[in-house]
Amino acid sequence: MDSTEGVTDRDASSSPSPGDGLAPDRSSVWTRRHLLGLEELSRDEIVQILDAAEGFSEVSRRSVKKVPALRGKVIVNLFFEASTRTRVSFELAGARLSADVVNFAGATSSTLKGETLIDTARNIEAMGVDIVVIRHSCAGAALQLSRVLDASVVNAGDGAHEHPTQALLDIFTIRRHLGRVEGLKVALVGDVGHSRVARSNIWGLQKLGAEVWAVGPPTLVPRGLAKLGVRVSHALDEILPEIDCFNMLRIQRERQESGLFPTTREYARLFGLNKERMRRVKPDALILHPGPINRGVELSADVADGPQSVILDQVANGLAVRMAVLFLVGTGGAKPEIAAPGGAR
Ligand code: CP
C-alpha cells in the first residue's frame, strides 16, 4: 500500500502529549484521516498514538469517565464478524469521548438480502456519520471503504491482513510494563501465518526497534518472514530463556481440520505455555494473548491467570488506545478537552 494512503490535507493540529494528556506536544502533528494498518504508519505516528493513549488512560481512572473530545461526532461500529473485546472497547471508547455511538451487527443487516458492503456503508454514512469502525472477514475491506467514504475509517480487523488497534494495545502494554520496546525480544507464538494480530505486531514492533520472533510449527510460520527481518523458531523450548514478551496467538481450530497441525493436544505439548515452561522464562517476562484464549492449548489456566500474565491489562489498555485512535482520526489531533468535568476525579 502507498505510504501516503489515508493522508488528507486536513488542517493538522498538535496531538495530546505523553503522560498527563493535557499539555500539547507541539513537535508532532496527526495528518491521517484513517487508521487502516500499522504497515503504513511511521514510528513517530505509532509513538504519537501510544502517547495519546497514556493521556486517555487517566480518564478511565476517574469517577466520571467521560471527556467532551468528540462531542457532536457520530461513530458507527460495523462488525461483520464475531467480537467481544474489540467491539465493546470501541463502543466504550466512543462513549467516553462523548460521541454518539451506533453498533451495527452484520448478521442482522440488509447484507443478508444481498446489499454490498459499500452500499451498506454509503447508506449509513448518509445519516451523518463521522467515523466508521469496521471488522470484516475480507482483507482490504477497511481500505475499500476508505476509498469511497468521506468519513474516517478505522480497521478493527480485516481478514488475515491487519488488526492495528490490537497490536497498538499489545505494544502499549509492553511499554507500560517494561518501560520500553526498543531492544526487547518479542515472540509471536502459534498461527503466525494466518494471524492479522501477528502481522500488525510485526510492523509495529519492528518500527519501534524490537526484535520479533515467530515461533510455531513450520506449517503455521511462513518461511518468507525471515526476509522481513523476523527471527523464526520451530522450537519454543530452545528460546524460552531469552524472550522478554510472549504473545500467544489464538489457535484457530479450523487449521487443525485443514491438516496444518495434528491435534490441539500435540500443539499444546510443543507450543503451549505451562507451569513447567514458565520455570525457564525470565522472571519479568510478560505473557500476552489477544483473546479469546483456548485454555489448555496456547496457555494452561495457571499461566493465563498467573503473575506474569498481562492479558487483562491488555484489555483495559485497549480502551485508552482506541480512545486515542478515535480522537486522532476524528479531530486531526487537536488538543483534547480532557480536564475532569467539575473537577471530578
Ligand atoms: N482480540 C480480539 O480481536 O478479540 P475479539 O475478537 O473478541 O474482538
Boltz pocket constraint, residues with backbone or C-beta under 6 A from the ligand:
constraints:
  - pocket:
      binder: B
      contacts: [[A, 82], [A, 83], [A, 84], [A, 85], [A, 86], [A, 87], [A, 156], [A, 157], [A, 166], [A, 290], [A, 291], [A, 292]]
      max_distance: 6.0
